[in-house]
Amino acid sequence: MYQIGDRILYPMHGAGTIEHIEPRKILGTVRNYYVLNISCDGMELLLPVDSCDDIGVRPIVSKEAVKQVISILGQESSRMPVNWSKRQRENMKKLKTGDIKEAAEIVRNLTRMDRRKKLSAGEKKMLSNARRILLSEIMLVEDMDGEEAFRLVECAI
């Protein structure tokens, strides 16, 4: 169980800090919820305490892991399916894992693809989501604001 002040990543939403834990009655059942403040946009999310393992919540990564992520961003793009729908499925599957390295690969590959030829609306949204998740964790680990994290990522790509 996490504690107030812990910094965690909620896959598909990003990294944040547990502000407090509160009971809520939803559909007639009282459960405890973490109130998570997402670092990159100040959004507050409620996470059921007893479901965190099932949905892939994890502690944020170390500074060493962020160094590895920056290295991944600078590496050659990985091969992706030519068909956009297959690419979308693969990227969504990677993003749902909550693995920061997978998010970094998505951001790197789609950013480079967007620079060569414009992405479809669906892939632009995928890039935006992956970037938001990646930036939120980097911001917390490196104690930097969103613009600094964005510049760090862009320079590495």
N, C-alpha and C positions, 0 to 999 in steps of 0.2 A: 504494500500500500504506500502511496506517495503522501507526502506531507505538504502543508502550506509552505510556499516559497520554493518548492522543487520546480525545476525547469524540465519540461517534457515535450515530446513531439507527438502530435495527434495526426496520423497519416491522413492525407487529403485536405488537411486544414492548416498545418504548420506547427511551429514550436512556440511555446509560451510558458508563463509562470502560473502556478496554482495560487490563486488569490485567497481562496477560502474553500471550505467544504461545507455544504449545507444539505439538509434533508429537503426533499421536494415530494409532494404527493402528485403523481401523474397517473391518470387512469385508475385511480383508487388504490395505488400501491405507493407506499413511502419508501424511497431509496435515497442513499447519500450520493451527492454529485460533487465532483470537483468543478470549481468555477475557474476556467482557464482563460487568462488574458493573452491573446496571440500577439507576439511582439511586433510584427510588421504592420499591422493595421489597427491594433487596439481593440479588436473584436473580442467579445467574451463568449465563451462556449461552455455549455454544461456537459460534463462527461460522467456517466454513471460509474461510480467507483468499482462496482462489481463486474463491469464489462470491459475494463481497460485492457486486460490481457487478450481478450477475444478480438478487439478492434485494432490491436497492434501498437498501443501506446507504449512509448519507451523513453528512458532518460535521454537528454540531448547528448550529442557526441562530445569527444574531447577536442582540445586544440590540435592535437596530433592528427586526428581524423579530418579536421578542417584543412590542414596542410595537404593531406592526401586528396581531398576533394578539389582543391585548387590545382593540384597536379593533374587530376583527371580532366578538369576543364581545359587544360592546355594540350591534352593528348589528341591524337588523330580521331576524327569522328568514327564511330562504330557503324558497321553495315546495318542498314535498315531496309525493311521491305519497300519495294517500289510503290506498291498499292497503299494509298493513304489510309484506308480503313484498317488494314492489317497493322500498319504502323501505329495507328491510334490505339488499337487493342493492346499491342505490345507495350506501348508507353503507359497506358492506363494500368496495366498489370504491374509494371515496374513501380509506378507511383504509389500504388496501394500497399506495397511492401513496407513503406516508411523508411527505406534504406536511403541515406543521404547520398551515397555514391550513385545509386540508380537515378535519383533526382538530378544529380549533376550531369550524368550522361544525357538525360533527356534535354536539359537546358542547353548543353553544349551542342548536341546534334541539331536540335530544332532552331537554335539561334543561327548556326552556320547555314542551315538550309534556308532560313528566312532571308539571310543576307544575299544568297545566290538567286533565289526566286521566292516570291511572296508565298507565305503559307496560306492554306485554306483557313476559313473561320474556326473550324474545329481544332486545327493544330495550333492556331494562335492562342486559343483558349487553353489548350494543353500546356503550351509554353508558358503562358502567364501563370497558371496554377503551379506548375513545377518550379518556376522561378520564385514565386511567393513562398512556397514551402522551403526551398533551399535558402533563400535570403533570411527567412525568419529564424532558422536555426543558426546560421552564420552570425546574425546579429546578436543572439544570446550568448553564443560561445565566445565570440571575439569582443563582446561589449562595444558594439558600434551601431551607428544609426543606419537607416535603410539606404541612404544615398552612398555611404561609405561601403556598405556590403555590396550594393549594386555595382559600384566602380570596381571593386575587387574582383567580382565575378566576370564582368565585361572585359577587364584587362587580361584575365587569365584565359579567356576564350580566344 
